[in-house]
């Protein structure tokens, strides 16, 4: 097997330098663990940005992937295939929508939702063509396509990639008054939002924000679009972040805590990290604006992706991963808050379920969080800074309480040595 040094050297020489990885090479994964080529074992506390909620190489998902790969992998949408309809029925019933438009990556899902929203605005609302505006939030992260970076305020993601796509109104996150004012603007078609801002540092809004934002959108007859690519599929302790703590949509629909979005965007854990799969879900009145030839993807809805996604969602339900995320997340925040009390290094902890972050007591342009993550790596735990002085902690949802407490011990030991 190639060594860690050789792997890093090859990437640096032949790959575009569009990432700055932690200096660790991963060669194997199983459950909550990953190993480097030299055989050192680590706890994975990033889960591929929540794509590996079901754990690395989950046998049920792997079996579905391998089995379908021997039968049929890709047909394109020029033909029907024997798996897509089954998957479409499965996922729409699973999340409580009429229709799904299958795609591959999260960014494609966001682009798809934007196109659907605009087309709905022109054909169902009567907004003049090319005039539709979509409200977004500051410090958002919805991908890195040209359209998406057009409404980003991340300089690294945006600078020197223009000209930018118009048609977006940016407001502060978690600010209902700002949303009310933005809704007064002409030709507003939708509100695109992350229920929790993950890349921004796991910023959790007020308890009433999503519910009241949805009500404001309903009153204004605009579409509420939930980007649950990172927060969805059990990560935050509910099936979706908009579900609150509920784990079943049929139950949630009887609960005040569930806010059904007009358009739901899913990705990442939709495949358990084994294959790129994303999906955009909406009811008939919205989805029917898309006609043949108006949107698509060669790989979207391929048989391999469909089998993998059904297996991944089945694992979430059968193994009660949302419930586990809720229980362990509460325990983790309690333990991390104790570290905040014990060490000046940490300022505060925030999060929901097993999507959490610790703010380091230094400026965003410092390297303290990076150095702390290097120290964590040396002690057997992998995490990554975001926005300079924030460390995101998001382990696979198959983690046990015993494993979680072992990880807390690693974090405490690292802090005491740091």
Secondary structure, DSSP 8 states (H G I E B T S, - for coil): ---HHHHHHHHHHHS-------S----EEEBTEEE-TT--EEEESSHHHHTTTT-BT-HHHHHHHHHHHTT-----TTS--TTHHHHHHHHHHHHT-SEEEEESSHHHHHHHHHHHHHHHIIIII---TT--EEEEETT----SSHHHHTT---HHHHTTS-S----EEEE-TT-HHHHHHHTTSTTEEEEEE-SEETTTT-EE--TTHHHHHHHHHHHHT-EEEEE-TTTTTTTTSSSSGGGTT---HHHHTTSTT----SEEEE-GGGTTTSS--EEEEE-HHHHTT--TTSS--SSTT-HHHHHHHHHHHHHHHHTTHHHHHHHHHHHHHHHHHHHHHH-TTEEEEEEETTEEEEEESS-TTSSHHHHHHHHHHHTTEE-EEETTTEEEE---TT--HHHHHHHHHHHHHHHHH-
